[in-house]
Amino acid sequence: MTTPVPTTTALADARIPAGHLFARHLRRVAASEPHRAWTPEDGPLPSLYLSHGGGPMPFERPEWLDPLYGWARSLPKPRAILVVSAHWESAPLSVSATRPAELVYDFGGFDPVYHAFRYDTPDAGELARDVVGLLPDTEHVHQHASRGLDHGSWVPLKIMYPEADVPVLQLSLPTEDPDRLLGIGERLRPLREQGVLVVGSGHMTHGLPFLTREMLTENKVPGWSSDFDGWAADALARGDVAELARYRSAAPGLRYAHPTVEHFTPLFVALGAATDPTAPVVTALDGYSFGLSRRSFQAA
């Protein structure tokens, strides 16, 4: 049995079973006070590093729904959102369509209802122009006419900002080099003063090939996941960007925590966009889901 769910994001959301956790989440959202919009008097928004979960799985997990929405509500509603996602590795540096017709459903093995989800946000053309204007000519930014948001962007944002009333633009991840990514983040820093939320979306540990059935069913945390998370947490608490940038040689368990590193490196864009990348960050989410660290933070 299905019943309509109060939301303005998409007609498809009305097909969610009434007892689904995300349906309940949307009902709570509908009953909430309006989200106060950012104003210049608020000062720059923080930049975020967000662990986004596996595919659409956060829609089914209370440890994602309430904390993500609560995090969004702890901040003024941004004028726009710029996301660098682990799931769009592309060089030259590229920006997504400013109002794409379709999302990217880059996952499998989940309920087909998620492939009907929509996230129809307002046109992000103004943000795209601002982003291209801030980046150096040497980047040769490519503007896509049709590429939509991938799940590293739309899944967490649909939880955080379910009304879909904030323009969203995605920026590709063009390199694994920390210094270059910090530099890109630094270029984007002025956006925060204009009420734009700059987000690096990945996952603090992402060793999917090394998860066992026990880890998945009992949320057992493997040593490589906890060791890597502890190393990162310590460096972030000390503002030690240089240590983080040495992740290939310094991070314990890297081979297993990040067999490929695209879920870690968006962190450097978020830190680069901070006013002081070496200042300690504020942890917004921590703990583990299916053995993987979901540490997420904001940097002022």
C-alpha positions as semicolon CSV with decimal commas, in nm:
position;residue;x (nm);y (nm);z (nm)
1;M;0,000;0,000;0,000
2;T;0,125;0,349;-0,084
3;T;-0,001;0,690;0,014
4;P;0,100;1,038;-0,099
5;V;0,385;1,187;0,096
6;P;0,396;1,564;0,158
7;T;0,688;1,692;-0,046
8;T;0,746;1,928;-0,336
9;T;1,054;1,757;-0,474
10;A;0,897;1,510;-0,713
11;L;0,578;1,331;-0,805
12;A;0,775;1,006;-0,775
13;D;0,811;1,060;-0,401
14;A;0,438;1,000;-0,364
15;R;0,498;0,637;-0,459
16;I;0,708;0,563;-0,151
17;P;0,534;0,320;0,084
18;A;0,390;0,513;0,376
19;G;0,594;0,313;0,626
20;H;0,925;0,373;0,451
21;L;1,172;0,563;0,670
22;F;1,219;0,831;0,407
23;A;0,842;0,880;0,385
24;R;0,837;0,937;0,760
25;H;1,129;1,175;0,721
26;L;0,937;1,378;0,464
27;R;0,636;1,399;0,693
28;R;0,857;1,535;0,971
29;V;1,005;1,786;0,728
30;A;0,658;1,898;0,620
31;A;0,571;1,966;0,985
32;S;0,891;2,162;1,053
33;E;0,925;2,538;1,076
34;P;1,044;2,709;0,756
35;H;1,420;2,695;0,709
36;R;1,568;3,042;0,761
37;A;1,747;3,165;0,450
38;W;2,108;3,286;0,455
39;T;2,167;3,661;0,462
40;P;2,495;3,855;0,437
41;E;2,466;3,928;0,809
42;D;2,528;3,555;0,871
43;G;2,878;3,582;0,726
44;P;3,038;3,310;0,512
45;L;2,884;2,966;0,519
46;P;3,120;2,684;0,619
47;S;3,251;2,437;0,364
48;L;3,156;2,073;0,418
49;Y;3,310;1,731;0,372
50;L;3,024;1,485;0,356
51;S;3,033;1,105;0,374
52;H;2,737;1,021;0,154
53;G;2,669;0,653;0,221
54;G;2,635;0,374;-0,034
55;G;2,397;0,446;-0,321
56;P;2,046;0,533;-0,194
57;M;2,104;0,343;0,132
58;P;2,085;0,661;0,350
59;F;1,714;0,686;0,263
60;E;1,665;0,365;0,462
61;R;1,883;0,436;0,766
62;P;1,792;0,654;1,068
63;E;2,161;0,713;1,142
64;W;2,174;0,911;0,817
65;L;1,832;1,075;0,789
66;D;1,803;1,273;1,111
67;P;2,172;1,373;1,141
68;L;2,194;1,495;0,781
69;Y;1,873;1,694;0,806
70;G;1,970;1,828;1,146
71;W;2,307;1,937;1,008
72;A;2,138;2,127;0,727
73;R;1,897;2,294;0,970
74;S;2,185;2,402;1,195
75;L;2,298;2,629;0,913
76;P;2,104;2,900;0,730
77;K;1,954;2,774;0,405
78;P;2,214;2,849;0,136
79;R;2,146;3,053;-0,174
80;A;2,304;2,775;-0,382
81;I;2,511;2,459;-0,338
82;L;2,828;2,353;-0,522
83;V;2,926;1,986;-0,487
84;V;3,246;1,805;-0,580
85;S;3,151;1,437;-0,578
86;A;3,364;1,124;-0,574
87;H;3,144;0,986;-0,850
88;W;3,244;1,234;-1,118
89;E;3,615;1,206;-1,188
90;S;3,670;1,411;-1,500
91;A;3,947;1,622;-1,645
92;P;3,948;1,889;-1,768
93;L;3,756;2,041;-1,482
94;S;3,386;2,036;-1,569
95;V;3,055;2,165;-1,437
96;S;2,723;1,986;-1,466
97;A;2,418;2,110;-1,652
98;T;2,264;2,404;-1,472
99;R;1,917;2,246;-1,480
100;P;1,952;1,887;-1,603
101;A;1,654;1,685;-1,716
102;E;1,767;1,368;-1,540
103;L;1,961;1,257;-1,234
104;V;2,243;1,003;-1,261
105;Y;2,125;0,676;-1,105
106;D;2,474;0,532;-1,066
107;F;2,392;0,237;-0,839
108;G;2,233;-0,104;-0,859
109;G;2,082;-0,373;-0,638
110;F;1,840;-0,141;-0,457
111;D;1,462;-0,102;-0,467
112;P;1,361;0,020;-0,816
113;V;1,165;0,306;-0,656
114;Y;1,492;0,496;-0,615
115;H;1,537;0,508;-0,993
116;A;1,213;0,704;-1,008
117;F;1,326;0,963;-0,754
118;R;1,360;1,320;-0,875
119;Y;1,546;1,621;-0,741
120;D;1,435;1,908;-0,961
121;T;1,623;2,206;-0,823
122;P;1,613;2,562;-0,962
123;D;1,842;2,669;-1,245
124;A;2,206;2,705;-1,132
125;G;2,321;2,918;-1,425
126;E;2,427;3,211;-1,207
127;L;2,636;2,983;-0,988
128;A;2,795;2,821;-1,294
129;R;2,901;3,161;-1,423
130;D;3,045;3,254;-1,084
131;V;3,237;2,925;-1,057
132;V;3,388;2,953;-1,404
133;G;3,482;3,315;-1,333
134;L;3,667;3,221;-1,014
135;L;3,875;2,941;-1,164
136;P;4,199;3,022;-1,350
137;D;4,210;3,021;-1,729
138;T;4,451;2,728;-1,713
139;E;4,167;2,504;-1,592
140;H;3,973;2,527;-1,923
141;V;3,644;2,450;-1,751
142;H;3,406;2,242;-1,963
143;Q;3,034;2,314;-1,925
144;H;2,810;2,011;-1,980
145;A;2,475;2,061;-2,147
146;S;2,298;1,758;-2,003
147;R;2,491;1,587;-1,720
148;G;2,280;1,558;-1,406
149;L;2,371;1,516;-1,040
150;D;2,511;1,177;-0,938
151;H;2,414;0,998;-0,618
152;G;2,707;1,151;-0,428
153;S;2,520;1,481;-0,467
154;W;2,148;1,422;-0,493
155;V;2,107;1,147;-0,232
156;P;2,242;1,343;0,068
157;L;2,099;1,673;-0,056
158;K;1,752;1,523;-0,099
159;I;1,768;1,437;0,271
160;M;1,921;1,767;0,379
161;Y;1,716;1,997;0,155
162;P;1,416;1,785;0,051
163;E;1,214;2,082;-0,077
164;A;1,458;2,099;-0,373
165;D;1,436;2,478;-0,367
166;V;1,811;2,551;-0,367
167;P;2,007;2,560;-0,697
168;V;2,270;2,283;-0,711
169;L;2,572;2,260;-0,939
170;Q;2,826;1,979;-0,954
171;L;3,196;2,030;-1,021
172;S;3,406;1,739;-1,139
173;L;3,699;1,592;-0,946
174;P;3,985;1,640;-1,194
175;T;4,283;1,504;-1,004
176;E;4,401;1,308;-0,699
177;D;4,668;1,567;-0,618
178;P;4,596;1,729;-0,279
179;D;4,776;2,055;-0,359
180;R;4,580;2,112;-0,676
181;L;4,252;2,029;-0,503
182;L;4,335;2,264;-0,216
183;G;4,404;2,531;-0,477
184;I;4,069;2,474;-0,645
185;G;3,898;2,501;-0,308
186;E;4,081;2,824;-0,235
187;R;3,957;2,969;-0,563
188;L;3,603;2,880;-0,464
189;R;3,633;3,039;-0,119
190;P;3,460;3,369;-0,216
191;L;3,142;3,176;-0,294
192;R;3,092;3,112;0,077
193;E;3,065;3,487;0,134
194;Q;2,777;3,491;-0,115
195;G;2,578;3,228;0,069
196;V;2,694;2,932;-0,139
197;L;2,752;2,601;0,039
198;V;3,068;2,433;-0,096
199;V;3,058;2,056;-0,042
200;G;3,313;1,781;-0,095
201;S;3,118;1,454;-0,109
202;G;3,292;1,122;-0,053
203;H;3,325;0,872;0,232
204;M;3,589;0,873;0,506
205;T;3,654;0,504;0,446
206;H;3,533;0,321;0,138
207;G;3,688;-0,026;0,125
208;L;3,383;-0,195;-0,025
209;P;3,578;-0,491;-0,173
210;F;3,706;-0,583;0,173
211;L;3,378;-0,587;0,365
212;T;3,278;-0,932;0,491
213;R;2,928;-1,064;0,546
214;E;2,980;-1,023;0,922
215;M;3,071;-0,658;0,880
216;L;2,763;-0,597;0,669
217;T;2,514;-0,783;0,889
218;E;2,652;-0,696;1,233
219;N;2,820;-0,361;1,159
220;K;3,157;-0,498;1,261
221;V;3,424;-0,234;1,211
222;P;3,741;-0,365;1,046
223;G;4,074;-0,248;1,185
224;W;4,173;-0,077;0,862
225;S;3,856;0,136;0,877
226;S;3,898;0,242;1,239
227;D;4,273;0,298;1,199
228;F;4,228;0,522;0,895
229;D;3,942;0,711;1,057
230;G;4,142;0,767;1,375
231;W;4,438;0,898;1,176
232;A;4,217;1,138;0,980
233;A;4,027;1,254;1,288
234;D;4,352;1,332;1,469
235;A;4,494;1,529;1,175
236;L;4,169;1,722;1,128
237;A;4,152;1,806;1,499
238;R;4,503;1,951;1,477
239;G;4,443;2,127;1,144
240;D;4,734;1,930;1,001
241;V;4,664;1,964;0,629
242;A;5,019;1,859;0,545
243;E;4,968;1,527;0,721
244;L;4,640;1,470;0,538
245;A;4,810;1,551;0,208
246;R;5,064;1,275;0,280
247;Y;4,783;1,021;0,297
248;R;4,946;0,783;0,049
249;S;5,246;0,729;0,276
250;A;5,112;0,834;0,618
251;A;4,761;0,692;0,648
252;P;4,728;0,349;0,814
253;G;4,516;0,098;0,627
254;L;4,500;0,308;0,310
255;R;4,517;0,006;0,080
256;Y;4,195;-0,128;0,230
257;A;4,023;0,192;0,343
258;H;4,065;0,351;-0,001
259;P;4,167;0,101;-0,270
260;T;4,087;0,396;-0,497
261;V;4,109;0,739;-0,340
262;E;3,827;0,939;-0,502
263;H;3,610;0,915;-0,187
264;F;3,883;1,074;0,025
265;T;4,020;1,348;-0,200
266;P;3,707;1,572;-0,209
267;L;3,811;1,652;0,149
268;F;4,087;1,875;0,009
269;V;3,844;2,091;-0,187
270;A;3,641;2,144;0,130
271;L;3,952;2,234;0,331
272;G;4,084;2,461;0,057
273;A;3,756;2,653;0,055
274;A;3,781;2,716;0,432
275;T;3,892;3,056;0,554
276;D;4,180;2,886;0,736
277;P;4,240;2,530;0,614
278;T;4,468;2,465;0,910
279;A;4,203;2,544;1,172
280;P;4,041;2,248;1,351
281;V;3,715;2,139;1,191
282;V;3,377;2,071;1,352
283;T;3,268;1,709;1,322
284;A;2,902;1,682;1,223
285;L;2,871;1,304;1,177
286;D;3,091;1,024;1,303
287;G;3,063;0,655;1,377
288;Y;3,033;0,371;1,128
289;S;2,776;0,229;0,892
290;F;2,834;-0,124;0,763
291;G;3,193;-0,102;0,888
292;L;3,274;0,220;0,701
293;S;3,350;0,550;0,869
294;R;3,095;0,818;0,793
295;R;3,298;1,101;0,947
296;S;3,178;1,431;0,806
297;F;3,274;1,784;0,905
298;Q;3,236;2,154;0,845
299;A;3,522;2,400;0,817
300;A;3,477;2,771;0,884
